[in-house]
């Protein structure tokens, strides 16, 4: 297909396996089935990949509709190199527990950092408040 210079199209990527990183940090892997002018995506046979350290686990999600404004990154997966990974695959339960522990450690570190700044008369804005605008 010929496109005008300077334009891009995802039409050629339909039915190919893609990795999608969302604004909230989640990673989805699935087959791109549909896309529109707003970059809204429909993914089929989707799994949500969770990575903690050198371990990973996949949670099956099925058909997944993603609003274009939530897409940070979209990339085609090379099927020949897909299994070449130094990461260790673990069960869903194990990766979810590791993710929970990681989030708890991050919250504790954030509290310590916030306390140290407050003692010096400084403060940092809450990151969750920034999405409200």
N, C-alpha and C positions, 0 to 999 in steps of 0.2 A: 504494500500500500504506500501511496505517496501522501505525505503531509506537507503543509506549508512550512517553510523554514522557520525555526524557532518555536515550533509547537511540538508537543509530546502527546502520545496517546497510549493508554493502557489496553486498548482493544487487542493488540497483539499478545498481551500477557494472559488473556482469558484461557482457562483450563490448565494453567501452569501452577506449580506449587510455589507459594510465596511465604515470606516471613513479614509480619506486620508488628511494628512497635507502636503502642498506643501512648497517648499523652499521660495516662496514669501509670505508665511504666510496665504494663503487662506486655507479654510477647505472645503473639498468635502465629500458628503455622497452619496453612490450609490451602486448598485449591481455589484460585480466584474464579468465580463464576459470573460475576456481574460488576460493572462499574458505571458511574454516571459522570456528568459534567462537574459535580461537586466533590468528586473522589469518594463518594459513598461506595462501600465495598460489600459484596456478599462472598463469604468464604464457605467452602464445603469441606467436610471431613476435617474440621478444625480441631487443633489441640492447643491448649494454653501451656506454654513452656515456662517452667519455674527453675531458675538457676540460683544456687546458693553455694558459694565457694567453687569447688570442683565437682559438685554433684548437680544433677538435674532430674526432673520428673515432668511427665506430660499428663495433663488432665484433659480427657476427651470433652469437647464442647459441641460437636456436630456442626449444624449450619449457624453461621455467625454473621450478623449484619453490623457493619461498622460505619458510623457517621464520619464523613470525610474530615471534619474539623478535628477529630480525635486521632488521626493518623500522623505519626511523627516520621516514620520510616516505612517504606515498602520495598522489598527486594525479592527477586526471584531466587529460589534455592536450586543449586546445582545438584541434581539427583545423583550424579556419579560420585560426588564428594560428601553427600549428606551424612554418611555413617562415619566419616573420618573426624572423630572428636576425641580429645584427651579427657573429656568429662566422664564421670561415672554415673550411669543410670540407676536410680533408686525408685522405690515404691512411692505412690502418691502420698501415703501417710507419712513416710519418712521425709519427703521434700517439704510437705506442708508444715511439719513440726520444725524443720530446720529454718524455714522461712519465718515462722512465728518467733523463734529464738533470735534470729537476725534482726527482725523488726523491734523486738524488745530491747536488744542491745543498742540499736540506733536511738531509740527513745531515751534510754538512760544516758547515752552520750550527749544527746541534745539537751537534756535537763541539766547535766553537769556544765555544759558550755553556757547555757542560758544563765545559770546561777553565777558562774564566774563573771560573765558580762554585767549582770545586775549589780554585783558587788563593786564593780568599777563604774557604775552609773550609766551603763549602756544597755541597750535592748535591741533585739532583732525582731522584725515582724514575723508573725506566724505565716508559714508557707501556705497553709490551707486557706487562709483569708485572701490570698492573692487571686485565687480562681473566681472570686465573687465579682470581679470587675471585668 
